[in-house]
Amino acid sequence: MDKNKVHRKTFPRVREVVKDGELWYICDSRKRGFAHGKQTWCHTVAEALEEARKVADGFNSGTTLSEEERTLFLYFRGAIQPYGKTVKEVMESALARLEIEASQDDTDKAKTTVAALVDLWIDEKQSGKFSNLREVTKREIRSTGKLIKKLWGELQVKEVTKQQVQEFIGNHPGRLVTKRNNRVRIGGFFNWCTENGYGNENPAKNIKIDTEDSKSPETVSLADVKAMLVIAQSDPRYRPLIKYLALGFFAGLRPDEIRRLPKENINLSTGQIFIAKEITKTKTERFVTINETLLAFLNAFPDGTIYHPNFIKLFKGIRQKIGYGFNGIDGKHWIPDGIRHTFGSMWKAKHKNIYALAHEMGNSPEVINKHYGRAIPAQEVEEFWAIRPLQPAPV
């Protein structure tokens, strides 16, 4: 599908736009000299074309004064005669004042900090016509907003330069897909600023990204895997994370799959976890094998939640305890989906069977073969799968 497809080329134009994953049809009646010009967002092309027809009819008929407009013109012409002014002079003076006021409004907008605009942006994305966004999308927006505040929150929006954005996105320590995602998400914020009169351009536009990308996703180091599991077991504050970490490191479930996984779908007697199509990205159900390592943790911690209500704060905290910063700032860079990638790499290194791993992870064999080919020393693989709960299990 061509997201820029134009359905009507004459004024007002009608074109397709994909925004936040949803297809819209925009009737664009913005035109110099047409006071009522605006963008109207419609759900169907028929609705947009009908709106365009109405606007065009109104614009064409506007070349002739209505009875009401003629009456107002005569009234104001008579009202200004005692002052020796013509209608044209008065209108030009009034327009000049309006331009000054508009310029002052623009100046006030330009003084708004990035941090304040981020809050407005997030509020809009979580309300109105965007309120039906998936929760995972809303979390991404909030996470992006937090990152933007961290980087440029105290600046005015027009003070953020392309070079500053390039330094973060272009030189980001993450993988190519992470850099591209950051460019899109950060760019979405700056586009919103421009559309609402707070800025003149998107400094993330056309940012150059190093196209070299490893076939193998980054993984969490064995030392960090062990450290996270020890902290989650020994520190009561982080105990609610233990099942999440175990299901991620030793079953390779996606974060959203773990978050939405019912307890009853974990069947220790059959040795399988049922992933229903309603909770997975691919909308295809599957069974995941409960291996010896995962079974040990599930037996050691039979109670407790899989995904704690305060998960985001706790997960950030446990990462910081072992030296990870926020998106690579003030610490090591945390790898998005690093837990799942660690499982995939370690499982393939042990079993060598890409087809079985594809089923376990809910991917295609092509994806598995492409992404999980990193060579891992046999001793490291053995140590990973030999990880067991602390003895005795904490209470």
C-alpha positions as CSV (number, residue, x, y, z in Angstrom):
1,M,0.0,0.0,0.0
2,D,1.3,3.5,-0.9
3,K,0.8,5.6,2.2
4,N,1.2,8.8,0.1
5,K,-1.4,7.9,-2.5
6,V,-3.4,10.9,-3.7
7,H,-7.1,10.3,-4.3
8,R,-7.9,13.9,-5.4
9,K,-5.3,16.2,-6.9
10,T,-7.4,19.4,-7.3
11,F,-8.2,21.7,-4.4
12,P,-8.9,20.4,-1.8
13,R,-6.5,17.5,-2.1
14,V,-7.3,14.1,-0.6
15,R,-4.5,11.8,0.2
16,E,-3.7,8.7,2.3
17,V,-1.6,8.9,5.5
18,V,-0.6,6.1,7.9
19,K,-0.2,7.5,11.4
20,D,0.5,5.4,14.5
21,G,-0.2,2.3,12.4
22,E,-3.7,3.4,11.4
23,L,-4.7,4.4,7.8
24,W,-6.4,7.8,7.5
25,Y,-7.6,9.8,4.5
26,I,-6.9,13.6,4.8
27,C,-9.0,16.3,3.1
28,D,-6.5,19.2,3.0
29,S,-8.3,22.5,2.3
30,R,-5.4,24.7,3.5
31,K,-4.8,27.3,0.8
32,R,-3.6,30.9,0.8
33,G,-6.5,33.3,0.9
34,F,-9.0,30.6,2.0
35,A,-9.7,31.5,5.6
36,H,-11.4,28.2,6.6
37,G,-8.7,26.0,5.3
38,K,-7.8,23.0,7.5
39,Q,-7.0,19.3,7.5
40,T,-9.9,16.9,8.0
41,W,-9.0,13.4,9.0
42,C,-11.4,10.7,7.8
43,H,-11.7,7.0,8.2
44,T,-12.8,6.2,4.6
45,V,-11.9,7.6,1.2
46,A,-15.5,8.2,0.4
47,E,-15.9,10.3,3.5
48,A,-12.8,12.4,2.6
49,L,-14.0,12.9,-1.0
50,E,-17.4,14.0,0.2
51,E,-15.8,16.5,2.6
52,A,-13.6,17.8,-0.3
53,R,-16.7,18.3,-2.5
54,K,-18.4,20.3,0.2
55,V,-15.3,22.5,0.7
56,A,-14.9,23.0,-3.0
57,D,-18.5,24.0,-3.4
58,G,-18.3,26.5,-0.5
59,F,-15.0,27.9,-1.9
60,N,-16.5,28.5,-5.4
61,S,-19.7,30.0,-4.1
62,G,-17.6,32.4,-1.9
63,T,-16.8,34.5,-4.9
64,T,-20.3,36.1,-4.7
65,L,-21.3,37.9,-1.5
66,S,-24.3,36.4,0.3
67,E,-27.1,38.7,1.5
68,E,-25.7,38.7,5.1
69,E,-22.2,39.5,3.9
70,R,-23.5,42.4,1.7
71,T,-25.4,43.8,4.7
72,L,-22.4,43.6,7.0
73,F,-20.2,45.3,4.3
74,L,-22.6,48.2,4.0
75,Y,-22.9,48.5,7.8
76,F,-19.2,48.7,8.4
77,R,-18.6,51.0,5.4
78,G,-21.1,53.5,6.9
79,A,-19.6,53.1,10.4
80,I,-16.1,54.1,9.3
81,Q,-17.0,57.0,7.0
82,P,-16.9,59.6,9.8
83,Y,-13.2,58.7,10.4
84,G,-12.2,59.3,6.8
85,K,-11.1,55.7,6.2
86,T,-11.9,53.3,3.5
87,V,-12.9,49.6,4.1
88,K,-9.6,48.6,2.5
89,E,-7.5,50.7,4.9
90,V,-9.3,49.5,8.0
91,M,-9.0,45.8,6.9
92,E,-5.3,46.2,6.1
93,S,-4.7,47.8,9.6
94,A,-6.7,45.0,11.3
95,L,-4.8,42.3,9.4
96,A,-1.4,43.9,10.4
97,R,-2.5,43.8,14.1
98,L,-3.5,40.1,13.7
99,E,-0.1,39.3,12.2
100,I,1.6,41.0,15.1
101,E,-0.5,39.0,17.6
102,A,0.2,35.8,15.7
103,S,3.9,36.5,15.7
104,Q,3.7,37.0,19.5
105,D,1.9,33.7,19.9
106,D,4.7,32.1,17.9
107,T,7.3,33.7,20.1
108,D,5.5,32.3,23.2
109,K,5.4,28.9,21.7
110,A,9.0,29.0,20.8
111,K,9.9,29.6,24.5
112,T,8.2,26.4,25.5
113,T,10.7,23.8,26.8
114,V,11.0,20.4,25.2
115,A,10.1,18.8,28.5
116,A,6.8,20.7,28.6
117,L,6.0,19.8,25.0
118,V,6.7,16.1,25.6
119,D,4.0,16.1,28.3
120,L,1.5,17.7,25.8
121,W,2.5,15.2,23.1
122,I,2.0,12.2,25.4
123,D,-1.4,13.6,26.7
124,E,-2.6,13.9,23.1
125,K,-1.4,10.4,22.1
126,Q,-3.3,8.9,25.1
127,S,-6.6,10.7,24.5
128,G,-9.1,11.6,21.8
129,K,-8.8,9.8,18.5
130,F,-5.6,8.1,19.7
131,S,-7.0,6.6,22.9
132,N,-7.5,3.2,21.1
133,L,-3.8,2.7,20.6
134,R,-2.4,-0.6,21.9
135,E,-0.9,-0.4,25.4
136,V,2.5,-1.5,24.1
137,T,2.4,1.5,21.7
138,K,1.5,3.9,24.5
139,R,4.4,2.5,26.5
140,E,6.8,3.1,23.6
141,I,5.5,6.7,23.4
142,R,6.0,7.3,27.1
143,S,9.5,5.7,26.9
144,T,10.4,7.9,24.0
145,G,9.1,11.0,25.8
146,K,11.3,10.1,28.8
147,L,14.3,9.7,26.6
148,I,13.7,13.0,24.9
149,K,13.4,14.8,28.3
150,K,16.6,13.2,29.4
151,L,18.5,14.4,26.3
152,W,17.1,17.8,25.6
153,G,14.3,18.5,28.2
154,E,15.7,21.9,29.3
155,L,16.2,23.3,25.8
156,Q,13.7,25.2,23.7
157,V,12.4,23.0,20.9
158,K,14.0,25.2,18.2
159,E,17.4,24.9,20.0
160,V,17.6,21.1,19.4
161,T,19.9,20.7,16.3
162,K,20.3,18.0,13.8
163,Q,23.8,17.5,15.0
164,Q,22.6,16.8,18.6
165,V,20.1,14.3,17.3
166,Q,22.8,12.8,15.0
167,E,25.1,12.4,17.9
168,F,22.6,10.3,19.8
169,I,20.9,8.3,17.0
170,G,23.7,8.0,14.6
171,N,26.3,7.0,17.3
172,H,23.9,5.0,19.4
173,P,25.5,1.8,20.7
174,G,22.5,-0.3,19.8
175,R,21.8,-2.3,16.7
176,L,20.6,-0.9,13.4
177,V,17.0,-1.6,14.1
178,T,17.2,0.2,17.4
179,K,18.7,3.3,15.8
180,R,16.0,3.3,13.1
181,N,13.3,2.9,15.7
182,N,14.7,5.8,17.7
183,R,14.9,8.0,14.6
184,V,11.2,7.3,13.8
185,R,10.0,7.8,17.4
186,I,12.0,10.9,18.1
187,G,11.1,12.2,14.7
188,G,7.4,11.7,15.5
189,F,7.7,14.0,18.4
190,F,9.4,16.8,16.4
191,N,6.9,16.4,13.6
192,W,4.1,16.9,16.1
193,C,5.9,20.1,17.4
194,T,6.1,21.4,13.8
195,E,2.4,20.6,13.1
196,N,1.3,22.5,16.2
197,G,3.5,25.6,15.6
198,Y,6.2,24.9,18.1
199,G,9.0,24.3,15.7
200,N,10.1,24.7,12.1
201,E,11.6,21.3,11.2
202,N,12.3,17.8,12.4
203,P,16.0,17.5,13.3
204,A,15.7,13.7,13.2
205,K,14.8,13.8,9.5
206,N,17.3,12.2,7.2
207,I,19.7,11.4,10.0
208,K,22.4,9.1,8.7
209,I,22.8,5.7,10.4
210,D,25.6,3.3,10.1
211,T,24.2,0.5,7.9
212,E,26.6,-2.1,9.2
213,D,24.6,-4.5,11.3
214,S,25.6,-7.8,12.9
215,K,23.4,-10.8,11.9
216,S,23.4,-11.9,15.5
217,P,21.3,-9.8,18.0
218,E,23.2,-8.6,21.1
219,T,22.7,-10.8,24.2
220,V,23.0,-10.3,27.9
221,S,26.4,-11.5,29.2
222,L,26.5,-14.7,31.3
223,A,27.8,-12.7,34.2
224,D,24.9,-10.2,34.0
225,V,22.3,-13.1,33.6
226,K,23.7,-14.7,36.8
227,A,23.8,-11.3,38.6
228,M,20.2,-10.4,37.8
229,L,18.9,-13.8,38.9
230,V,20.8,-13.6,42.2
231,I,19.5,-10.2,43.0
232,A,15.9,-11.2,42.1
233,Q,16.2,-14.1,44.5
234,S,18.0,-12.5,47.4
235,D,16.6,-9.0,47.5
236,P,12.9,-9.0,48.5
237,R,12.3,-5.8,46.6
238,Y,13.2,-7.5,43.3
239,R,11.7,-10.9,44.1
240,P,8.6,-10.2,42.0
241,L,10.8,-10.3,38.9
242,I,12.1,-13.8,39.3
243,K,9.4,-15.6,37.2
244,Y,9.7,-13.0,34.5
245,L,13.4,-13.4,34.2
246,A,13.2,-17.2,34.3
247,L,10.6,-17.3,31.5
248,G,12.6,-14.9,29.5
249,F,16.1,-16.3,29.9
250,F,15.1,-20.0,29.8
251,A,12.0,-20.1,27.7
252,G,12.5,-17.2,25.3
253,L,9.0,-15.8,25.7
254,R,8.5,-12.3,24.3
255,P,8.0,-9.5,26.9
256,D,4.3,-9.1,25.9
257,E,3.8,-12.8,26.1
258,I,5.1,-13.0,29.6
259,R,3.1,-9.9,30.6
260,R,-0.2,-11.5,29.4
261,L,0.5,-15.1,30.3
262,P,-2.1,-16.7,32.6
263,K,-0.6,-18.8,35.4
264,E,-2.8,-21.8,34.4
265,N,-1.0,-21.9,31.0
266,I,2.1,-23.1,32.7
267,N,1.7,-26.9,33.1
268,L,4.5,-28.5,35.1
269,S,2.9,-32.0,34.8
270,T,3.1,-32.0,31.0
271,G,6.3,-29.9,30.9
272,Q,4.8,-27.3,28.5
273,I,3.7,-23.7,28.5
274,F,0.8,-22.9,26.2
275,I,1.1,-19.6,24.3
276,A,-2.4,-18.7,23.0
277,K,-2.8,-16.7,19.8
278,E,-4.5,-13.9,21.7
279,I,-1.3,-13.1,23.6
280,T,1.4,-13.5,21.0
281,K,2.7,-11.1,18.3
282,T,2.3,-13.7,15.5
283,K,-1.3,-14.6,16.4
284,T,-0.3,-18.2,16.1
285,E,-0.6,-20.5,19.2
286,R,2.3,-22.7,20.2
287,F,3.6,-24.9,23.1
288,V,7.0,-24.0,24.7
289,T,9.0,-26.8,26.4
290,I,9.8,-26.4,30.1
291,N,13.4,-27.4,30.2
292,E,15.3,-28.5,33.4
293,T,16.7,-25.1,34.1
294,L,13.3,-23.4,33.9
295,L,11.6,-26.2,35.8
296,A,14.0,-25.7,38.7
297,F,13.1,-22.0,39.0
298,L,9.3,-22.6,38.6
299,N,9.5,-25.3,41.4
300,A,11.6,-23.1,43.6
301,F,9.2,-20.2,43.2
302,P,5.7,-21.6,42.8
303,D,3.9,-18.6,44.2
304,G,4.0,-14.9,43.2
305,T,3.1,-12.9,40.1
306,I,4.5,-13.4,36.6
307,Y,4.3,-9.7,35.7
308,H,4.2,-7.4,38.7
309,P,2.1,-4.2,38.5
310,N,5.3,-2.2,39.3
311,F,7.3,-4.1,36.8
312,I,8.8,-1.2,34.8
313,K,10.2,0.5,37.9
314,L,11.6,-2.7,39.3
315,F,13.1,-3.8,36.0
316,K,14.8,-0.5,35.6
317,G,16.1,-0.7,39.2
318,I,17.6,-4.2,38.8
319,R,19.4,-3.3,35.6
320,Q,20.8,-0.2,37.3
321,K,22.1,-2.3,40.2
322,I,24.4,-4.2,37.7
323,G,25.6,-1.1,35.9
324,Y,23.0,-0.4,33.1
325,G,22.1,3.2,32.5
326,F,19.0,4.7,30.8
327,N,19.3,3.9,27.0
328,G,23.1,3.8,27.3
329,I,23.3,7.1,29.2
330,D,25.4,7.0,32.5
331,G,26.0,3.3,32.2
332,K,26.1,0.2,30.0
333,H,23.5,0.0,27.2
334,W,20.6,-2.4,27.9
335,I,19.7,-4.5,24.9
336,P,16.0,-4.4,23.8
337,D,14.8,-8.0,23.8
338,G,18.2,-9.0,25.1
339,I,16.7,-11.6,27.4
340,R,14.9,-13.4,24.6
341,H,17.9,-13.1,22.3
342,T,20.1,-14.7,25.0
343,F,17.7,-17.7,25.2
344,G,17.7,-18.1,21.4
345,S,21.5,-17.9,21.1
346,M,22.1,-20.3,24.0
347,W,19.4,-22.8,22.9
348,K,20.8,-23.0,19.4
349,A,24.3,-23.3,20.6
350,K,23.3,-26.3,22.7
351,H,20.8,-28.1,20.4
352,K,21.8,-27.0,16.9
353,N,18.2,-27.5,15.6
354,I,16.9,-24.3,14.0
355,Y,13.5,-25.8,13.2
356,A,12.8,-26.8,16.8
357,L,14.0,-23.5,18.0
358,A,11.7,-21.7,15.5
359,H,8.8,-23.5,17.0
360,E,9.8,-22.7,20.6
361,M,10.3,-19.0,19.9
362,G,7.3,-18.6,17.5
363,N,9.6,-17.5,14.6
364,S,10.3,-18.9,11.1
365,P,13.4,-21.0,10.6
366,E,14.8,-18.3,8.3
367,V,14.7,-15.7,11.1
368,I,16.3,-18.2,13.5
369,N,19.1,-19.1,11.0
370,K,19.7,-15.4,10.2
371,H,19.8,-14.1,13.8
372,Y,21.0,-16.8,16.1
373,G,24.3,-17.9,14.5
374,R,26.7,-16.4,17.0
375,A,29.5,-18.7,18.0
376,I,29.5,-19.3,21.8
377,P,32.2,-21.2,23.7
378,A,30.9,-24.6,24.9
379,Q,31.9,-23.9,28.5
380,E,29.7,-20.7,28.5
381,V,26.8,-22.6,27.0
382,E,27.2,-25.3,29.7
383,E,27.4,-22.7,32.5
384,F,24.2,-21.0,31.3
385,W,22.1,-24.1,31.2
386,A,23.5,-25.3,34.5
387,I,22.2,-22.2,36.3
388,R,19.9,-23.2,39.2
389,P,18.0,-21.3,42.0
390,L,20.0,-20.4,45.1
391,Q,20.0,-23.2,47.7
392,P,18.1,-23.1,49.8
393,A,15.5,-21.1,47.9
394,P,14.9,-17.7,49.6
395,V,11.7,-17.4,51.5
